[in-house]
Structure formats: structure tokens, C-alpha cells
Amino acid sequence: MSMRDSVKAYYGDTLQSTANLKSDACCEIAAPSPGVQAALTNIHPEVSARYYGCGLVAPETIAGARVLDLGCGTGRDVYLLAQLAGADGEVVGVDMTENQLAVAREHQAWHAKRFGYANTRFLTGYIEDLGTLGLEPESFDLVVSNCVVNLSEDKPAVFEGVRKLLKPGGVMHFADVYARRPAPAALKSDPVLYGECLAGALAWEDFLAMAKAAGFAAPRLVDHRPLAITDPAILEKLDGLDFVSATVEMGPGAVSACAKTADPFETPSLHAPSTGCC
């Protein structure tokens, strides 16, 4: 089984709710603002129960924006952003896992009735192959992703595809897991460590280099926290490798010689790691 198929199976079949997770990688960093918290109460419980994000990717000043969510799963963030974008905006979700998309699509009409408008769309596809989905270049104000890029085996293709879809002035605002140093190759074949967003995590310096190579200006660190991993079997396999969950924002452009992105491993976090799994 390829790692892509393994990830599909992990998120489509193995995980039925956050209770099945073995680490706190897929937990949000901080408490939402009152406005976002209110919007979250308008999301169907079945959608929320199968949410596996690791950060809050909900800029609140996006009224009328066109938004793309990479690896949208059951649509938790799509339905959150749909409320922030409003009736004049649109949110498109992309995911490769049919089981999760089935849940998202099943509740589209429910959400449209609750919001008073329909502004969501879900596409089946791979985030490495955004150019095959019929999406117009330079047509999105905002691209988000929530603990998904680490699951991709071709991360440069993800960033390059995003850059092509962003409008001038558009941004990618996303949360993901990063490692202090590159994960050993042996870990990358472990389906549980990969599915838990650990084995596929980029080293922070590798991420910065990859973003630059894809044509992005220096990313801005928005928020971060250290991960707490308490499962003994996972800890033994990781052999001291530590991780952070970080939310960053970046837009297309050249990296200034004086621009420097804060290092989440060296910058004090406002959030303590959780006590374990979500």
C-alpha cells in the first residue's frame, strides 16, 4: 500500500473521531475568538466530530473572499470560513478521502439553511495536483490548510500549486506540524506516525527553503505551541525528536534580504502543550 493510500485509510476508516488520535498533533493551538466561537456552534455535530486540524485557520476579515481549503476533510473549516466570507464569498474544499467528503456533502443543505445562503463547494482531488481540478489561476484571495501539508509526499508541488491559484495580494494561511530536525527515513514508512502528522512533518528550516523556492516571501509566524506526545510506543520510535504545531501566513513574492521568520522552536509560546491526546 502506498503512503497516500495509507493516509486515505487512516483518515477515512481508522479515525472515526478525535478520540482515536494517539497524539495531540491534531488539536487547535488557541481558544477561538468570540466571533469564531459563535460560528463554530453553527456547524453540524457530525462534521465537527471528525475534525483533525492542528490550528485555527480563520482570519476574520474575509467578507466576500474566495477561499480554498486544502485537505478539507468533513468540512469543518469550510463551513466556518463560509460564515466569515458571507453570502458574497465562496469556499471551495478539496480532499482525496471520499468517506470524509461524503460527510461534508451530506450536510451542505443543512448548513445552507442555517446560514441563509449556499456558498460552499467540495472537490475530490489531490492537493499536489491542484492544476487538474479546473480551478482558475489567480482566483483565490485566501488558501488555508489545517494539518494536511505534512501528509503530502510532494510538498513542493503543494506550495507551487497554491502560489499559482492566489490572486495578487492573496495569502496562504495554514497550520501544520514541524520537526526540529528532519525525521529519519525509517519513520516515514510508519503508517501510524505518518497518519498522526509526525513522520511527514517538515523540519522548520526545510519548510522555509521550500516556501522560498516555490515563490513565496518570508512566512510570518502567527501562533505556535509545542506538541505533547505521551503514547509510549510513539515516543520510543521518535527517539527524542520533538515537534511544534505552527500557524503561518505567506504570500507570493521575493524574500527580502532583511526579512526573518521567527523560529517556533526558539520563540516562547503563549500556549503550553496539552496533556496528551485531544
KOLKOLTI-608144 format. One record per residue (C-alpha): residue in three letters; x negated, y negated, z negated; residue number from 0; chain. Coordinates in Angstrom, 3 decimals, always signed. Each point is the difference from the previous one (the first is absolute). Layout:
REM residues N
@residuo->ALA&c1->X&c2->Y&c3->Z&num->NUM&cadena->A .
...
END
This chain:
REM residues 278
@residuo->MET&c1->+0.000&c2->+0.000&c3->+0.000&num->0&cadena->A .
@residuo->SER&c1->-1.359&c2->-3.431&c3->+0.907&num->1&cadena->A .
@residuo->MET&c1->-0.287&c2->-2.651&c3->-2.715&num->2&cadena->A .
@residuo->ARG&c1->+2.722&c2->-2.005&c3->+1.773&num->3&cadena->A .
@residuo->ASP&c1->+2.357&c2->+2.996&c3->-0.241&num->4&cadena->A .
@residuo->SER&c1->-1.067&c2->+0.546&c3->-3.599&num->5&cadena->A .
@residuo->VAL&c1->+0.935&c2->-3.601&c3->-0.862&num->6&cadena->A .
@residuo->LYS&c1->+3.349&c2->+0.450&c3->+1.758&num->7&cadena->A .
@residuo->ALA&c1->+0.694&c2->+3.097&c3->-2.060&num->8&cadena->A .
@residuo->TYR&c1->-1.148&c2->-1.634&c3->-3.250&num->9&cadena->A .
@residuo->TYR&c1->+2.271&c2->-3.022&c3->+0.380&num->10&cadena->A .
@residuo->GLY&c1->+2.801&c2->+1.737&c3->+1.862&num->11&cadena->A .
@residuo->ASP&c1->+0.310&c2->+3.184&c3->-2.050&num->12&cadena->A .
@residuo->THR&c1->-2.270&c2->+0.180&c3->-3.074&num->13&cadena->A .
@residuo->LEU&c1->+0.847&c2->-3.408&c3->-1.466&num->14&cadena->A .
@residuo->GLN&c1->+3.667&c2->-0.384&c3->-0.829&num->15&cadena->A .
@residuo->SER&c1->-0.436&c2->-2.949&c3->-2.374&num->16&cadena->A .
@residuo->THR&c1->-2.743&c2->-1.918&c3->-1.820&num->17&cadena->A .
@residuo->ALA&c1->+0.213&c2->+2.627&c3->-2.762&num->18&cadena->A .
@residuo->ASN&c1->-1.876&c2->+2.396&c3->+2.307&num->19&cadena->A .
@residuo->LEU&c1->-3.088&c2->-2.237&c3->+0.253&num->20&cadena->A .
@residuo->LYS&c1->-3.236&c2->+1.094&c3->-1.692&num->21&cadena->A .
@residuo->SER&c1->-1.593&c2->-3.462&c3->-0.384&num->22&cadena->A .
@residuo->ASP&c1->+1.109&c2->-3.599&c3->-0.379&num->23&cadena->A .
@residuo->ALA&c1->-1.328&c2->-0.998&c3->+3.444&num->24&cadena->A .
@residuo->CYS&c1->+3.546&c2->-0.355&c3->+1.291&num->25&cadena->A .
@residuo->CYS&c1->+1.168&c2->-2.430&c3->-2.685&num->26&cadena->A .
@residuo->GLU&c1->+0.528&c2->-3.737&c3->+0.361&num->27&cadena->A .
@residuo->ILE&c1->-2.604&c2->-2.351&c3->-1.420&num->28&cadena->A .
@residuo->ALA&c1->+2.122&c2->-2.657&c3->-1.669&num->29&cadena->A .
@residuo->ALA&c1->+3.552&c2->-0.772&c3->-1.038&num->30&cadena->A .
@residuo->PRO&c1->+2.013&c2->-1.600&c3->+2.828&num->31&cadena->A .
@residuo->SER&c1->+1.165&c2->-3.602&c3->-0.142&num->32&cadena->A .
@residuo->PRO&c1->+3.651&c2->-0.573&c3->-1.011&num->33&cadena->A .
@residuo->GLY&c1->+0.962&c2->-0.522&c3->+3.652&num->34&cadena->A .
@residuo->VAL&c1->-1.615&c2->+3.222&c3->+1.138&num->35&cadena->A .
@residuo->GLN&c1->+1.363&c2->+1.867&c3->-3.022&num->36&cadena->A .
@residuo->ALA&c1->+3.500&c2->-1.124&c3->+0.911&num->37&cadena->A .
@residuo->ALA&c1->-0.502&c2->+1.164&c3->+3.591&num->38&cadena->A .
@residuo->LEU&c1->-1.198&c2->+3.408&c3->-1.202&num->39&cadena->A .
@residuo->THR&c1->+3.339&c2->+0.564&c3->-1.736&num->40&cadena->A .
@residuo->ASN&c1->+1.652&c2->-0.153&c3->+3.427&num->41&cadena->A .
@residuo->ILE&c1->-1.891&c2->+3.056&c3->+1.274&num->42&cadena->A .
@residuo->HIS&c1->+1.654&c2->+3.418&c3->+0.067&num->43&cadena->A .
@residuo->PRO&c1->-1.224&c2->+2.270&c3->-2.844&num->44&cadena->A .
@residuo->GLU&c1->-0.969&c2->+2.841&c3->+2.347&num->45&cadena->A .
@residuo->VAL&c1->-2.262&c2->-2.364&c3->+1.934&num->46&cadena->A .
@residuo->SER&c1->-1.638&c2->-1.312&c3->-3.167&num->47&cadena->A .
@residuo->ALA&c1->-0.518&c2->+3.476&c3->-1.477&num->48&cadena->A .
@residuo->ARG&c1->-2.307&c2->+0.993&c3->+2.878&num->49&cadena->A .
@residuo->TYR&c1->-2.140&c2->-3.133&c3->-0.012&num->50&cadena->A .
@residuo->TYR&c1->-3.756&c2->+0.590&c3->-0.217&num->51&cadena->A .
@residuo->GLY&c1->-1.570&c2->-3.464&c3->+0.374&num->52&cadena->A .
@residuo->CYS&c1->-2.967&c2->-1.225&c3->-2.034&num->53&cadena->A .
@residuo->GLY&c1->+0.631&c2->-3.761&c3->+0.048&num->54&cadena->A .
@residuo->LEU&c1->+2.530&c2->-2.733&c3->+0.606&num->55&cadena->A .
@residuo->VAL&c1->+0.002&c2->-1.001&c3->+3.683&num->56&cadena->A .
@residuo->ALA&c1->+2.809&c2->-2.535&c3->-0.134&num->57&cadena->A .
@residuo->PRO&c1->-1.023&c2->-3.588&c3->+0.741&num->58&cadena->A .
@residuo->GLU&c1->+3.121&c2->-1.961&c3->-0.922&num->59&cadena->A .
@residuo->THR&c1->-0.321&c2->-2.815&c3->+2.566&num->60&cadena->A .
@residuo->ILE&c1->+0.862&c2->+2.044&c3->+3.081&num->61&cadena->A .
@residuo->ALA&c1->+3.506&c2->-1.229&c3->+0.854&num->62&cadena->A .
@residuo->GLY&c1->+0.618&c2->+0.582&c3->+3.707&num->63&cadena->A .
@residuo->ALA&c1->-3.215&c2->+1.995&c3->+0.430&num->64&cadena->A .
@residuo->ARG&c1->-0.505&c2->+3.057&c3->+2.167&num->65&cadena->A .
@residuo->VAL&c1->-1.658&c2->+2.680&c3->-2.139&num->66&cadena->A .
@residuo->LEU&c1->-1.546&c2->+3.407&c3->+0.715&num->67&cadena->A .
@residuo->ASP&c1->-0.410&c2->+2.598&c3->-2.765&num->68&cadena->A .
@residuo->LEU&c1->-2.604&c2->+2.680&c3->+0.712&num->69&cadena->A .
@residuo->GLY&c1->+0.774&c2->+3.365&c3->-1.577&num->70&cadena->A .
@residuo->CYS&c1->+3.378&c2->-1.185&c3->-1.226&num->71&cadena->A .
@residuo->GLY&c1->+1.099&c2->+3.371&c3->-1.378&num->72&cadena->A .
@residuo->THR&c1->+3.606&c2->-0.090&c3->-1.203&num->73&cadena->A .
@residuo->GLY&c1->+0.105&c2->-3.767&c3->+0.496&num->74&cadena->A .
@residuo->ARG&c1->-0.322&c2->-1.484&c3->-3.480&num->75&cadena->A .
@residuo->ASP&c1->-2.197&c2->-2.876&c3->+1.164&num->76&cadena->A .
@residuo->VAL&c1->+1.935&c2->-0.390&c3->+3.260&num->77&cadena->A .
@residuo->TYR&c1->+3.225&c2->-0.602&c3->-1.909&num->78&cadena->A .
@residuo->LEU&c1->-1.749&c2->-2.289&c3->-2.481&num->79&cadena->A .
@residuo->LEU&c1->-1.591&c2->-2.094&c3->+2.757&num->80&cadena->A .
@residuo->ALA&c1->+3.261&c2->-0.018&c3->+1.965&num->81&cadena->A .
@residuo->GLN&c1->+1.565&c2->-2.012&c3->-2.818&num->82&cadena->A .
@residuo->LEU&c1->-2.927&c2->-2.420&c3->-0.161&num->83&cadena->A .
@residuo->ALA&c1->-0.037&c2->-0.459&c3->+3.795&num->84&cadena->A .
@residuo->GLY&c1->+3.753&c2->-0.571&c3->+0.077&num->85&cadena->A .
@residuo->ALA&c1->+2.513&c2->+0.277&c3->+2.818&num->86&cadena->A .
@residuo->ASP&c1->-2.258&c2->-1.924&c3->+2.390&num->87&cadena->A .
@residuo->GLY&c1->-2.958&c2->+2.320&c3->-0.584&num->88&cadena->A .
@residuo->GLU&c1->-0.683&c2->+3.604&c3->+0.950&num->89&cadena->A .
@residuo->VAL&c1->-1.877&c2->+2.825&c3->-1.713&num->90&cadena->A .
@residuo->VAL&c1->-1.251&c2->+2.996&c3->+1.984&num->91&cadena->A .
@residuo->GLY&c1->-1.219&c2->+3.103&c3->-1.802&num->92&cadena->A .
@residuo->VAL&c1->-2.330&c2->+2.593&c3->+1.534&num->93&cadena->A .
@residuo->ASP&c1->-0.644&c2->+3.453&c3->-1.435&num->94&cadena->A .
@residuo->MET&c1->-1.068&c2->+3.433&c3->+1.235&num->95&cadena->A .
@residuo->THR&c1->+1.999&c2->+2.012&c3->-2.556&num->96&cadena->A .
@residuo->GLU&c1->+3.462&c2->+0.868&c3->+1.269&num->97&cadena->A .
@residuo->ASN&c1->+1.248&c2->+1.150&c3->-3.413&num->98&cadena->A .
@residuo->GLN&c1->-0.662&c2->-3.432&c3->-1.470&num->99&cadena->A .
@residuo->LEU&c1->+1.343&c2->-1.897&c3->+3.007&num->100&cadena->A .
@residuo->ALA&c1->+3.200&c2->+2.036&c3->-0.208&num->101&cadena->A .
@residuo->VAL&c1->+0.582&c2->-1.432&c3->-3.490&num->102&cadena->A .
@residuo->ALA&c1->-0.776&c2->-3.534&c3->+1.194&num->103&cadena->A .
@residuo->ARG&c1->+2.381&c2->+0.238&c3->+2.956&num->104&cadena->A .
@residuo->GLU&c1->+2.746&c2->+1.682&c3->-2.004&num->105&cadena->A .
@residuo->HIS&c1->+0.297&c2->-3.111&c3->-2.164&num->106&cadena->A .
@residuo->GLN&c1->-0.321&c2->-2.714&c3->+2.662&num->107&cadena->A .
@residuo->ALA&c1->+3.742&c2->-0.654&c3->+0.148&num->108&cadena->A .
@residuo->TRP&c1->+0.215&c2->-0.022&c3->-3.816&num->109&cadena->A .
@residuo->HIS&c1->-2.659&c2->-2.691&c3->-0.211&num->110&cadena->A .
@residuo->ALA&c1->+1.436&c2->-2.053&c3->+2.864&num->111&cadena->A .
@residuo->LYS&c1->+3.333&c2->-0.102&c3->-1.807&num->112&cadena->A .
@residuo->ARG&c1->-1.655&c2->-0.950&c3->-3.285&num->113&cadena->A .
@residuo->PHE&c1->-2.129&c2->-2.742&c3->+1.584&num->114&cadena->A .
@residuo->GLY&c1->+2.728&c2->-1.307&c3->+2.278&num->115&cadena->A .
@residuo->TYR&c1->-2.146&c2->+0.435&c3->+3.135&num->116&cadena->A .
@residuo->ALA&c1->-2.000&c2->+2.667&c3->+1.863&num->117&cadena->A .
@residuo->ASN&c1->-3.633&c2->-0.866&c3->+0.704&num->118&cadena->A .
@residuo->THR&c1->-1.913&c2->+3.287&c3->-0.355&num->119&cadena->A .
@residuo->ARG&c1->-1.298&c2->+2.537&c3->+2.481&num->120&cadena->A .
@residuo->PHE&c1->-1.957&c2->+3.243&c3->-0.473&num->121&cadena->A .
@residuo->LEU&c1->-2.390&c2->+1.547&c3->+2.522&num->122&cadena->A .
@residuo->THR&c1->-1.596&c2->+3.435&c3->-0.019&num->123&cadena->A .
@residuo->GLY&c1->-3.678&c2->-0.265&c3->+0.772&num->124&cadena->A .
@residuo->TYR&c1->-3.582&c2->-0.161&c3->-1.179&num->125&cadena->A .
@residuo->ILE&c1->-1.569&c2->-3.122&c3->-1.429&num->126&cadena->A .
@residuo->GLU&c1->-3.172&c2->+0.766&c3->+1.973&num->127&cadena->A .
@residuo->ASP&c1->+2.009&c2->-0.159&c3->+3.250&num->128&cadena->A .
@residuo->LEU&c1->+2.023&c2->-3.188&c3->-0.391&num->129&cadena->A .
@residuo->GLY&c1->-0.523&c2->-0.808&c3->+3.679&num->130&cadena->A .
@residuo->THR&c1->+2.206&c2->+2.959&c3->+0.979&num->131&cadena->A .
@residuo->LEU&c1->+3.094&c2->-1.174&c3->-1.897&num->132&cadena->A .
@residuo->GLY&c1->+1.195&c2->-2.688&c3->+2.405&num->133&cadena->A .
@residuo->LEU&c1->-0.794&c2->-2.844&c3->-2.393&num->134&cadena->A .
@residuo->GLU&c1->-0.791&c2->-3.291&c3->+1.702&num->135&cadena->A .
@residuo->PRO&c1->-3.523&c2->-1.336&c3->-0.596&num->136&cadena->A .
@residuo->GLU&c1->-0.247&c2->-3.096&c3->-2.208&num->137&cadena->A .
@residuo->SER&c1->+3.616&c2->+0.381&c3->-1.110&num->138&cadena->A .
@residuo->PHE&c1->-0.250&c2->+0.434&c3->-3.794&num->139&cadena->A .
@residuo->ASP&c1->-0.458&c2->-2.674&c3->-2.651&num->140&cadena->A .
@residuo->LEU&c1->-0.872&c2->+2.526&c3->-2.679&num->141&cadena->A .
@residuo->VAL&c1->-1.238&c2->+3.601&c3->-0.073&num->142&cadena->A .
@residuo->VAL&c1->+0.143&c2->+1.845&c3->-3.304&num->143&cadena->A .
@residuo->SER&c1->-1.127&c2->+3.402&c3->-1.180&num->144&cadena->A .
@residuo->ASN&c1->+0.225&c2->+1.551&c3->-3.423&num->145&cadena->A .
@residuo->CYS&c1->-2.535&c2->+2.689&c3->-0.868&num->146&cadena->A .
@residuo->VAL&c1->+0.024&c2->+1.450&c3->+3.517&num->147&cadena->A .
@residuo->VAL&c1->-3.162&c2->-1.106&c3->+1.837&num->148&cadena->A .
@residuo->ASN&c1->-2.084&c2->+2.314&c3->-2.197&num->149&cadena->A .
@residuo->LEU&c1->+2.004&c2->+2.950&c3->+1.363&num->150&cadena->A .
@residuo->SER&c1->-1.016&c2->-0.756&c3->+3.592&num->151&cadena->A .
@residuo->GLU&c1->-2.906&c2->+1.863&c3->+1.560&num->152&cadena->A .
@residuo->ASP&c1->-0.595&c2->-2.859&c3->+2.476&num->153&cadena->A .
@residuo->LYS&c1->+0.061&c2->-3.165&c3->-2.058&num->154&cadena->A .
@residuo->PRO&c1->-1.751&c2->-2.211&c3->+2.594&num->155&cadena->A .
@residuo->ALA&c1->+2.833&c2->+0.768&c3->+2.431&num->156&cadena->A .
@residuo->VAL&c1->+2.525&c2->-1.093&c3->-2.629&num->157&cadena->A .
@residuo->PHE&c1->-1.655&c2->-3.377&c3->-0.557&num->158&cadena->A .
@residuo->GLU&c1->-0.558&c2->-0.603&c3->+3.701&num->159&cadena->A .
@residuo->GLY&c1->+3.628&c2->+0.824&c3->+0.750&num->160&cadena->A .
@residuo->VAL&c1->+1.211&c2->-2.367&c3->-2.696&num->161&cadena->A .
@residuo->ARG&c1->-2.155&c2->-2.862&c3->+1.283&num->162&cadena->A .
@residuo->LYS&c1->+1.519&c2->+0.360&c3->+3.472&num->163&cadena->A .
@residuo->LEU&c1->+3.552&c2->-0.140&c3->-1.386&num->164&cadena->A .
@residuo->LEU&c1->-0.449&c2->-3.055&c3->-2.232&num->165&cadena->A .
@residuo->LYS&c1->+1.101&c2->-3.401&c3->+1.243&num->166&cadena->A .
@residuo->PRO&c1->-2.556&c2->-2.822&c3->-0.154&num->167&cadena->A .
@residuo->GLY&c1->+0.020&c2->-0.966&c3->-3.658&num->168&cadena->A .
@residuo->GLY&c1->+1.506&c2->+3.345&c3->-1.018&num->169&cadena->A .
@residuo->VAL&c1->-1.434&c2->+2.074&c3->-2.839&num->170&cadena->A .
@residuo->MET&c1->-0.385&c2->+3.570&c3->-1.172&num->171&cadena->A .
@residuo->HIS&c1->+0.956&c2->+0.223&c3->-3.674&num->172&cadena->A .
@residuo->PHE&c1->-0.552&c2->+3.488&c3->-1.349&num->173&cadena->A .
@residuo->ALA&c1->-0.778&c2->+2.092&c3->-3.037&num->174&cadena->A .
@residuo->ASP&c1->-2.323&c2->+2.973&c3->+0.061&num->175&cadena->A .
@residuo->VAL&c1->-2.402&c2->+2.115&c3->-2.025&num->176&cadena->A .
@residuo->TYR&c1->-3.769&c2->-0.527&c3->+0.235&num->177&cadena->A .
@residuo->ALA&c1->-2.965&c2->+1.955&c3->-1.342&num->178&cadena->A .
@residuo->ARG&c1->-3.100&c2->-1.493&c3->-1.602&num->179&cadena->A .
@residuo->ARG&c1->-2.131&c2->+2.040&c3->+2.417&num->180&cadena->A .
@residuo->PRO&c1->+0.783&c2->+2.240&c3->+2.986&num->181&cadena->A .
@residuo->ALA&c1->+1.761&c2->+3.194&c3->-0.998&num->182&cadena->A .
@residuo->PRO&c1->-2.030&c2->+3.175&c3->+0.625&num->183&cadena->A .
@residuo->ALA&c1->+0.942&c2->+1.752&c3->+3.234&num->184&cadena->A .
@residuo->ALA&c1->+1.060&c2->+3.128&c3->-1.916&num->185&cadena->A .
@residuo->LEU&c1->+2.827&c2->-1.937&c3->-1.680&num->186&cadena->A .
@residuo->LYS&c1->+1.510&c2->-1.053&c3->+3.312&num->187&cadena->A .
@residuo->SER&c1->+1.167&c2->+3.534&c3->+0.742&num->188&cadena->A .
@residuo->ASP&c1->+1.906&c2->+0.300&c3->-3.281&num->189&cadena->A .
@residuo->PRO&c1->+3.715&c2->-0.443&c3->+0.842&num->190&cadena->A .
@residuo->VAL&c1->+1.016&c2->-1.012&c3->-3.531&num->191&cadena->A .
@residuo->LEU&c1->-2.772&c2->-2.583&c3->-0.422&num->192&cadena->A .
@residuo->TYR&c1->+0.779&c2->-1.356&c3->+3.453&num->193&cadena->A .
@residuo->GLY&c1->+3.739&c2->-0.077&c3->-0.631&num->194&cadena->A .
@residuo->GLU&c1->-0.570&c2->-1.751&c3->-3.340&num->195&cadena->A .
@residuo->CYS&c1->-1.706&c2->-2.867&c3->+1.915&num->196&cadena->A .
@residuo->LEU&c1->-3.447&c2->+0.759&c3->-1.443&num->197&cadena->A .
@residuo->ALA&c1->-2.076&c2->+2.057&c3->+2.450&num->198&cadena->A .
@residuo->GLY&c1->+0.800&c2->-2.250&c3->+2.958&num->199&cadena->A .
@residuo->ALA&c1->-0.597&c2->-3.273&c3->-1.842&num->200&cadena->A .
@residuo->LEU&c1->-2.546&c2->-2.313&c3->+1.572&num->201&cadena->A .
@residuo->ALA&c1->-2.945&c2->-1.258&c3->-1.977&num->202&cadena->A .
@residuo->TRP&c1->+0.609&c2->-3.730&c3->-0.528&num->203&cadena->A .
@residuo->GLU&c1->-3.058&c2->-1.101&c3->+2.006&num->204&cadena->A .
@residuo->ASP&c1->+0.988&c2->+2.312&c3->+2.848&num->205&cadena->A .
@residuo->PHE&c1->+3.454&c2->-1.576&c3->+0.071&num->206&cadena->A .
@residuo->LEU&c1->-1.468&c2->-3.508&c3->+0.275&num->207&cadena->A .
@residuo->ALA&c1->-2.226&c2->+1.061&c3->+2.893&num->208&cadena->A .
@residuo->MET&c1->+2.871&c2->+1.766&c3->+1.746&num->209&cadena->A .
@residuo->ALA&c1->+2.334&c2->-2.993&c3->-0.318&num->210&cadena->A .
@residuo->LYS&c1->-2.674&c2->-2.273&c3->+1.457&num->211&cadena->A .
@residuo->ALA&c1->-0.643&c2->+2.384&c3->+2.898&num->212&cadena->A .
@residuo->ALA&c1->+3.739&c2->+0.041&c3->+0.783&num->213&cadena->A .
@residuo->GLY&c1->+0.037&c2->-3.794&c3->+0.331&num->214&cadena->A .
@residuo->PHE&c1->+1.263&c2->-1.139&c3->-3.394&num->215&cadena->A .
@residuo->ALA&c1->-1.285&c2->-2.906&c3->-2.044&num->216&cadena->A .
@residuo->ALA&c1->-1.175&c2->+0.689&c3->-3.555&num->217&cadena->A .
@residuo->PRO&c1->+2.796&c2->+1.672&c3->-1.991&num->218&cadena->A .
@residuo->ARG&c1->+1.364&c2->-1.724&c3->-3.101&num->219&cadena->A .
@residuo->LEU&c1->+0.337&c2->+2.132&c3->-3.129&num->220&cadena->A .
@residuo->VAL&c1->+3.528&c2->-0.615&c3->-1.289&num->221&cadena->A .
@residuo->ASP&c1->+0.185&c2->+2.430&c3->-2.914&num->222&cadena->A .
@residuo->HIS&c1->-1.643&c2->+3.183&c3->-1.229&num->223&cadena->A .
@residuo->ARG&c1->-0.208&c2->+2.511&c3->-2.819&num->224&cadena->A .
@residuo->PRO&c1->-2.165&c2->+3.022&c3->-0.837&num->225&cadena->A .
@residuo->LEU&c1->+1.608&c2->+3.380&c3->+0.530&num->226&cadena->A .
@residuo->ALA&c1->+0.597&c2->+2.362&c3->-2.884&num->227&cadena->A .
@residuo->ILE&c1->-0.502&c2->+3.638&c3->+0.938&num->228&cadena->A .
@residuo->THR&c1->+0.677&c2->+2.416&c3->-2.823&num->229&cadena->A .
@residuo->ASP&c1->+0.612&c2->+3.318&c3->+1.766&num->230&cadena->A .
@residuo->PRO&c1->-2.982&c2->+2.187&c3->-1.099&num->231&cadena->A .
@residuo->ALA&c1->-0.215&c2->+1.920&c3->+3.286&num->232&cadena->A .
@residuo->ILE&c1->-0.115&c2->-3.202&c3->+2.049&num->233&cadena->A .
@residuo->LEU&c1->-2.529&c2->-1.629&c3->-2.330&num->234&cadena->A .
@residuo->GLU&c1->-2.309&c2->+2.971&c3->+0.351&num->235&cadena->A .
@residuo->LYS&c1->+0.127&c2->-0.196&c3->+3.794&num->236&cadena->A .
@residuo->LEU&c1->-0.616&c2->-3.751&c3->+0.046&num->237&cadena->A .
@residuo->ASP&c1->-3.152&c2->+0.364&c3->-2.129&num->238&cadena->A .
@residuo->GLY&c1->-0.014&c2->-3.562&c3->-1.333&num->239&cadena->A .
@residuo->LEU&c1->+1.169&c2->-1.802&c3->+3.152&num->240&cadena->A .
@residuo->ASP&c1->+2.272&c2->-2.880&c3->-1.017&num->241&cadena->A .
@residuo->PHE&c1->+2.691&c2->-1.875&c3->+1.911&num->242&cadena->A .
@residuo->VAL&c1->+2.013&c2->-3.199&c3->+0.023&num->243&cadena->A .
@residuo->SER&c1->+3.344&c2->-0.929&c3->+1.462&num->244&cadena->A .
@residuo->ALA&c1->-0.316&c2->-3.364&c3->+1.751&num->245&cadena->A .
@residuo->THR&c1->+2.388&c2->-2.264&c3->+1.873&num->246&cadena->A .
@residuo->VAL&c1->-1.672&c2->-2.141&c3->+2.651&num->247&cadena->A .
@residuo->GLU&c1->+1.073&c2->-2.448&c3->+2.687&num->248&cadena->A .
@residuo->MET&c1->-1.853&c2->-0.673&c3->+3.238&num->249&cadena->A .
@residuo->GLY&c1->+0.610&c2->-1.549&c3->+3.377&num->250&cadena->A .
@residuo->PRO&c1->-1.738&c2->+0.183&c3->+3.383&num->251&cadena->A .
@residuo->GLY&c1->-3.064&c2->-2.199&c3->+0.370&num->252&cadena->A .
@residuo->ALA&c1->-3.742&c2->-0.180&c3->-0.364&num->253&cadena->A .
@residuo->VAL&c1->-1.587&c2->+0.528&c3->-3.390&num->254&cadena->A .
@residuo->SER&c1->-1.571&c2->-3.221&c3->-1.247&num->255&cadena->A .
@residuo->ALA&c1->-3.612&c2->+0.247&c3->-1.115&num->256&cadena->A .
@residuo->CYS&c1->+0.967&c2->-1.469&c3->-3.376&num->257&cadena->A .
@residuo->ALA&c1->+3.190&c2->+2.044&c3->-0.461&num->258&cadena->A .
@residuo->LYS&c1->-0.197&c2->+2.635&c3->-2.712&num->259&cadena->A .
@residuo->THR&c1->+2.681&c2->+2.429&c3->-1.105&num->260&cadena->A .
@residuo->ALA&c1->+0.167&c2->+0.761&c3->-3.714&num->261&cadena->A .
@residuo->ASP&c1->-1.067&c2->+3.541&c3->-0.866&num->262&cadena->A .
@residuo->PRO&c1->+2.803&c2->+1.758&c3->-1.939&num->263&cadena->A .
@residuo->PHE&c1->-2.557&c2->+2.231&c3->-1.724&num->264&cadena->A .
@residuo->GLU&c1->-1.869&c2->-3.015&c3->-1.355&num->265&cadena->A .
@residuo->THR&c1->+2.885&c2->-2.435&c3->-0.522&num->266&cadena->A .
@residuo->PRO&c1->+1.899&c2->+0.382&c3->-3.302&num->267&cadena->A .
@residuo->SER&c1->+3.549&c2->+1.215&c3->+0.543&num->268&cadena->A .
@residuo->LEU&c1->+3.026&c2->-1.531&c3->-1.668&num->269&cadena->A .
@residuo->HIS&c1->+1.447&c2->+3.510&c3->-0.269&num->270&cadena->A .
@residuo->ALA&c1->-1.145&c2->+2.950&c3->-2.028&num->271&cadena->A .
@residuo->PRO&c1->+0.145&c2->+3.413&c3->+1.641&num->272&cadena->A .
@residuo->SER&c1->+3.138&c2->+1.928&c3->-0.788&num->273&cadena->A .
@residuo->THR&c1->-0.071&c2->+2.978&c3->-2.325&num->274&cadena->A .
@residuo->GLY&c1->+0.137&c2->+2.464&c3->+2.885&num->275&cadena->A .
@residuo->CYS&c1->+2.603&c2->+0.976&c3->+2.557&num->276&cadena->A .
@residuo->CYS&c1->+2.930&c2->-2.245&c3->+0.820&num->277&cadena->A .
END
